[in-house]
């Protein structure tokens, strides 16, 4: 697990809220909208070139224009709002565990595995998108018009890393750090605690362990969508494993090269689906033409249908019923 960041082996920099520009301007004029984009939180290495940063934001802006347009066809969109009774202030990493567990309960997620984290976030009014990115880019949180949270992650990441990045960015949206709590460390802790709450980790691992089996970690990775290395960190954070025992496991991962690519079959990444469903709904209801649907989807309809058929075992290539 090389690098300064726990769990994923990727660096981070959390920037102060600022307007994106000047390469893309401050206010973007879109069809019936005017979008102001701010970037309050980054997950990237400090070496990410400014040009690459602007390119990422440019992709997001173009996609978000289309997303908001199709959403507007169905009236007021579902707005993101955290539960009013959620105590978000954290003065310690133990507080982070509490907030993660409380949010899962408020969102009726229980204590089991989250089948699709993307679907959970989209259901709560968070826009989720995939973009092409620089090698050092993982994920980015944006605000559109100061009220619409947008989380974008690099396309092509393994599913476990993608899910952790999404949960990490959610942590930045949810947590209000106080005292000497480092915001990045808090967001990392939140990500692990949101994907595998403390009671669940203890149920799966027990309350005290000398070590963890490689195959056990692999099975848990696929059950919960959390990397093997992140499971080791969860065990260490919750004092199930001693720091020395955790370090022995991490040394083995580094020695075998598993800190870069974990052994066993990978977890497939999740695909955001809400925007696609809205476009197809609008097309079925004759709210938009086929050509407009293609523009909103960002691809010719024929290609879209054939890709759907390829992904879904030959699903009939038909535009309308």
C-alpha positions as CSV (number, residue, x, y, z in Angstrom):
1,X,0.0,0.0,0.0
2,X,2.4,2.6,-1.2
3,X,1.7,6.3,-1.1
4,X,0.5,8.7,1.5
5,X,-3.2,7.9,1.1
6,X,-4.7,4.9,3.0
7,X,-6.9,2.3,1.4
8,X,-6.3,3.1,-2.2
9,X,-2.7,4.0,-2.7
10,X,-3.6,7.3,-4.4
11,X,-2.7,10.9,-3.4
12,X,-5.2,13.6,-2.6
13,X,-5.5,17.3,-2.4
14,X,-8.6,19.0,-1.1
15,X,-8.8,22.4,-2.5
16,X,-10.7,25.4,-1.2
17,X,-14.0,26.2,-3.0
18,X,-13.3,28.3,-6.1
19,X,-14.7,29.0,-9.5
20,X,-13.4,27.1,-12.4
21,X,-11.7,29.3,-15.0
22,X,-10.5,31.1,-16.8
23,X,-10.1,28.4,-19.5
24,X,-13.8,27.5,-19.2
25,X,-15.1,30.7,-17.8
26,X,-17.1,31.2,-14.7
27,X,-20.7,30.9,-15.8
28,X,-21.7,28.4,-18.5
29,X,-24.6,29.3,-20.7
30,X,-26.6,26.2,-21.6
31,X,-29.8,25.6,-23.4
32,X,-32.4,26.8,-20.8
33,X,-29.9,26.9,-18.0
34,X,-27.1,29.0,-16.6
35,X,-24.6,26.8,-14.6
36,X,-22.0,28.1,-12.2
37,X,-19.5,25.3,-11.4
38,X,-17.4,25.3,-8.2
39,X,-14.9,22.6,-7.2
40,X,-14.7,22.3,-3.4
41,X,-12.9,18.9,-3.2
42,X,-10.4,17.1,-5.3
43,X,-8.9,13.6,-5.2
44,X,-5.8,13.9,-7.2
45,X,-2.0,14.1,-7.0
46,X,-0.6,17.6,-6.8
47,X,1.2,16.9,-10.0
48,X,-2.0,16.8,-12.0
49,X,-1.4,19.5,-14.8
50,X,-3.8,22.4,-14.8
51,X,-4.6,21.6,-18.5
52,X,-5.8,18.2,-17.5
53,X,-7.8,19.7,-14.7
54,X,-9.6,22.0,-17.1
55,X,-10.1,19.1,-19.6
56,X,-11.9,17.1,-16.8
57,X,-14.1,20.0,-15.9
58,X,-14.9,20.5,-19.5
59,X,-16.1,17.0,-19.9
60,X,-18.3,17.4,-16.8
61,X,-19.8,20.6,-18.0
62,X,-20.8,19.2,-21.3
63,X,-22.3,16.1,-19.7
64,X,-24.1,18.1,-17.0
65,X,-25.7,20.4,-19.6
66,X,-27.4,17.3,-21.2
67,X,-28.3,15.8,-17.8
68,X,-30.0,18.9,-16.5
69,X,-31.9,19.4,-19.8
70,X,-33.4,16.0,-19.8
71,X,-34.2,16.2,-16.1
72,X,-36.0,19.5,-16.7
73,X,-38.5,17.6,-18.9
74,X,-40.0,16.0,-15.9
75,X,-40.4,19.1,-13.7
76,X,-38.5,19.8,-10.5
77,X,-35.6,17.4,-10.1
78,X,-35.0,15.5,-6.9
79,X,-32.7,17.8,-4.8
80,X,-29.9,16.6,-2.6
81,X,-30.6,17.2,1.1
82,X,-28.9,15.5,4.1
83,X,-31.2,14.4,6.9
84,X,-31.9,17.4,9.2
85,X,-31.2,15.4,12.3
86,X,-27.9,14.1,11.1
87,X,-25.1,15.3,13.4
88,X,-22.3,16.0,10.8
89,X,-19.7,17.6,13.0
90,X,-16.8,15.3,13.8
91,X,-14.0,16.0,16.3
92,X,-12.4,12.5,16.0
93,X,-12.2,9.6,13.7
94,X,-14.5,7.7,16.1
95,X,-17.1,10.4,15.3
96,X,-16.7,9.6,11.6
97,X,-17.8,6.0,12.3
98,X,-20.9,7.3,14.0
99,X,-21.8,9.6,11.2
100,X,-21.3,6.9,8.5
101,X,-23.5,4.5,10.5
102,X,-26.2,7.1,11.1
103,X,-26.4,8.1,7.4
104,X,-26.8,4.5,6.4
105,X,-29.7,4.2,8.8
106,X,-31.3,7.5,7.6
107,X,-31.0,6.3,4.0
108,X,-32.5,2.8,5.0
109,X,-29.4,1.0,3.8
110,X,-29.2,-1.4,6.8
111,X,-25.9,-3.0,7.7
112,X,-25.4,-5.3,4.7
113,X,-23.6,-4.9,1.4
114,X,-24.5,-1.9,-0.8
115,X,-25.3,-3.6,-4.2
116,X,-24.9,-0.4,-6.2
117,X,-23.4,2.7,-4.6
118,X,-24.0,4.7,-7.8
119,X,-27.7,4.0,-7.5
120,X,-27.8,5.0,-3.9
121,X,-26.1,8.3,-4.6
122,X,-28.3,9.1,-7.6
123,X,-31.4,8.3,-5.6
124,X,-30.3,11.0,-3.1
125,X,-30.0,13.7,-5.8
126,X,-26.3,13.4,-6.4
127,X,-25.3,13.5,-10.0
128,X,-22.7,10.7,-10.8
129,X,-20.6,10.6,-14.0
130,X,-17.6,8.9,-15.5
131,X,-15.0,10.9,-17.4
132,X,-11.7,10.2,-19.2
133,X,-8.9,11.4,-16.9
134,X,-5.2,11.7,-16.4
135,X,-3.4,8.8,-14.8
136,X,-3.2,10.7,-11.5
137,X,-6.9,11.6,-11.4
138,X,-9.3,9.5,-9.4
139,X,-12.4,11.5,-8.6
140,X,-13.7,15.0,-8.3
141,X,-16.6,16.7,-6.5
142,X,-18.3,19.6,-8.1
143,X,-21.2,21.9,-7.2
144,X,-23.5,23.1,-9.9
145,X,-25.2,26.4,-9.1
146,X,-24.2,25.9,-5.5
147,X,-26.9,23.3,-4.9
148,X,-26.4,20.3,-7.1
149,X,-23.6,18.0,-6.0
150,X,-21.8,16.2,-8.8
151,X,-19.3,13.4,-8.3
152,X,-17.3,12.3,-11.2
153,X,-14.8,9.4,-11.2
154,X,-12.3,8.3,-13.8
155,X,-13.6,5.8,-16.3
156,X,-12.1,2.4,-16.3
157,X,-11.2,2.1,-12.6
158,X,-11.7,-1.3,-10.9
159,X,-15.1,-1.5,-9.2
160,X,-13.7,-1.6,-5.7
161,X,-11.6,1.5,-6.2
162,X,-14.4,3.3,-8.0
163,X,-16.8,2.6,-5.0
164,X,-14.2,3.7,-2.5
165,X,-13.7,7.0,-4.4
166,X,-17.4,7.6,-4.5
167,X,-17.7,7.0,-0.8
168,X,-14.7,9.2,-0.1
169,X,-16.3,12.1,-2.1
170,X,-19.5,11.5,-0.2
171,X,-17.6,11.9,3.0
172,X,-16.4,15.3,1.9
173,X,-20.1,16.3,1.2
174,X,-21.3,15.0,4.5
175,X,-18.6,15.6,7.2
176,X,-18.0,18.9,9.0
177,X,-14.6,18.5,10.6
178,X,-13.7,20.4,13.7
179,X,-10.6,20.7,15.9
180,X,-7.5,19.0,14.6
181,X,-9.3,16.3,12.5
182,X,-7.7,16.1,9.1
183,X,-10.5,16.4,6.4
184,X,-8.8,13.9,4.1
185,X,-8.2,11.3,6.8
186,X,-11.8,11.7,7.9
187,X,-13.1,11.2,4.3
188,X,-11.0,8.0,4.0
189,X,-12.3,6.7,7.3
190,X,-15.9,7.6,6.2
191,X,-15.5,5.7,2.9
192,X,-14.5,2.5,4.7
193,X,-17.2,2.9,7.4
194,X,-19.9,3.7,4.9
195,X,-19.2,0.6,2.8
196,X,-18.6,-1.7,5.7
197,X,-20.0,-0.3,9.0
198,X,-18.2,-1.2,12.3
199,X,-20.9,-3.7,13.4
200,X,-20.7,-5.5,10.1
201,X,-16.9,-5.7,10.1
202,X,-16.9,-7.2,13.6
203,X,-19.6,-9.7,12.5
204,X,-17.6,-10.8,9.5
205,X,-14.1,-10.8,11.1
206,X,-14.7,-11.2,14.8
207,X,-13.6,-8.8,17.5
208,X,-10.0,-9.8,17.7
209,X,-7.7,-11.5,15.1
210,X,-4.1,-12.5,14.8
211,X,-4.2,-12.3,11.0
212,X,-6.5,-12.5,8.0
213,X,-6.6,-15.1,5.3
214,X,-6.0,-14.0,1.8
215,X,-9.0,-16.0,0.5
216,X,-11.1,-14.6,3.3
217,X,-10.2,-11.1,2.2
218,X,-11.0,-11.9,-1.4
219,X,-14.4,-13.3,-0.6
220,X,-15.2,-10.2,1.6
221,X,-14.0,-7.9,-1.2
222,X,-16.5,-9.4,-3.6
223,X,-19.3,-9.5,-1.0
224,X,-19.0,-5.8,0.0
225,X,-17.2,-4.2,-3.0
226,X,-14.4,-3.1,-0.7
227,X,-10.8,-3.8,-1.6
228,X,-8.8,-6.4,0.3
229,X,-6.4,-3.7,1.5
230,X,-9.3,-1.6,2.7
231,X,-10.5,-4.5,4.7
232,X,-7.1,-4.7,6.4
233,X,-7.4,-1.0,7.2
234,X,-10.9,-1.5,8.6
235,X,-9.7,-4.3,10.8
236,X,-6.8,-2.1,12.0
237,X,-9.0,1.0,12.5
238,X,-11.5,-1.0,14.6
239,X,-8.7,-2.7,16.6
240,X,-9.6,-6.1,15.3
241,X,-6.0,-6.4,14.1
242,X,-3.0,-4.9,15.8
243,X,-1.0,-2.3,13.9
244,X,1.9,-4.9,13.7
245,X,-0.4,-7.6,12.3
246,X,-1.8,-5.2,9.7
247,X,1.7,-4.1,8.7
248,X,2.7,-7.7,8.1
249,X,-0.1,-8.1,5.7
250,X,0.7,-4.8,3.9
251,X,4.3,-5.9,3.6
252,X,3.2,-9.1,1.9
253,X,1.0,-7.1,-0.5
254,X,3.9,-4.8,-1.4
255,X,6.3,-7.8,-1.8
256,X,4.0,-9.5,-4.2
257,X,3.0,-6.4,-6.1
258,X,-0.6,-6.7,-4.9
259,X,-0.7,-3.2,-3.6
260,X,-1.1,-2.1,-7.2
261,X,-3.2,-5.0,-8.5
262,X,-4.8,-7.3,-6.0
263,X,-4.9,-11.0,-6.6
264,X,-8.0,-12.8,-7.8
265,X,-10.7,-11.7,-10.2
266,X,-11.5,-7.9,-10.1
267,X,-14.8,-6.3,-9.3
268,X,-16.5,-4.7,-12.4
269,X,-17.1,-1.0,-12.2
270,X,-20.6,0.5,-11.8
271,X,-22.3,2.5,-14.5
272,X,-24.5,5.5,-13.7
273,X,-28.0,4.8,-15.2
274,X,-30.3,7.6,-14.1
275,X,-29.7,9.9,-17.0
276,X,-30.0,7.1,-19.5
277,X,-33.3,6.1,-18.0
278,X,-34.6,9.6,-18.2
279,X,-33.7,10.0,-21.8
280,X,-35.4,6.7,-22.7
281,X,-38.5,7.7,-20.7
282,X,-38.7,11.0,-22.5
283,X,-38.4,9.2,-25.9
284,X,-41.1,6.6,-25.0
285,X,-43.4,9.5,-23.9
286,X,-42.7,11.4,-27.2
287,X,-41.3,14.3,-25.2
288,X,-38.2,14.3,-27.5
289,X,-37.4,13.1,-30.9
290,X,-35.0,10.2,-31.7
291,X,-32.4,12.7,-32.9
292,X,-32.7,14.7,-29.7
293,X,-32.4,11.5,-27.7
294,X,-29.1,10.7,-29.5
295,X,-27.8,14.2,-28.7
296,X,-28.7,13.8,-25.0
297,X,-27.2,10.3,-24.9
298,X,-24.1,11.6,-26.6
299,X,-24.1,8.8,-29.2
300,X,-26.0,7.8,-32.3
301,X,-29.1,5.8,-31.3
302,X,-28.1,2.8,-33.5
303,X,-24.8,2.6,-31.7
304,X,-26.5,3.0,-28.4
305,X,-29.0,0.1,-29.0
306,X,-26.3,-2.2,-30.3
307,X,-24.2,-1.5,-27.2
308,X,-27.2,-2.2,-25.0
309,X,-27.7,-5.5,-26.9
310,X,-24.0,-6.4,-26.5
311,X,-24.1,-5.7,-22.7
312,X,-27.4,-7.5,-22.1
313,X,-27.1,-10.8,-23.9
314,X,-28.6,-9.8,-27.2
315,X,-31.5,-7.7,-25.8
316,X,-33.7,-6.8,-28.9
317,X,-32.3,-3.9,-30.8
318,X,-35.4,-1.9,-31.0
319,X,-36.0,1.8,-30.5
320,X,-39.7,1.8,-29.7
321,X,-42.2,-0.7,-28.6
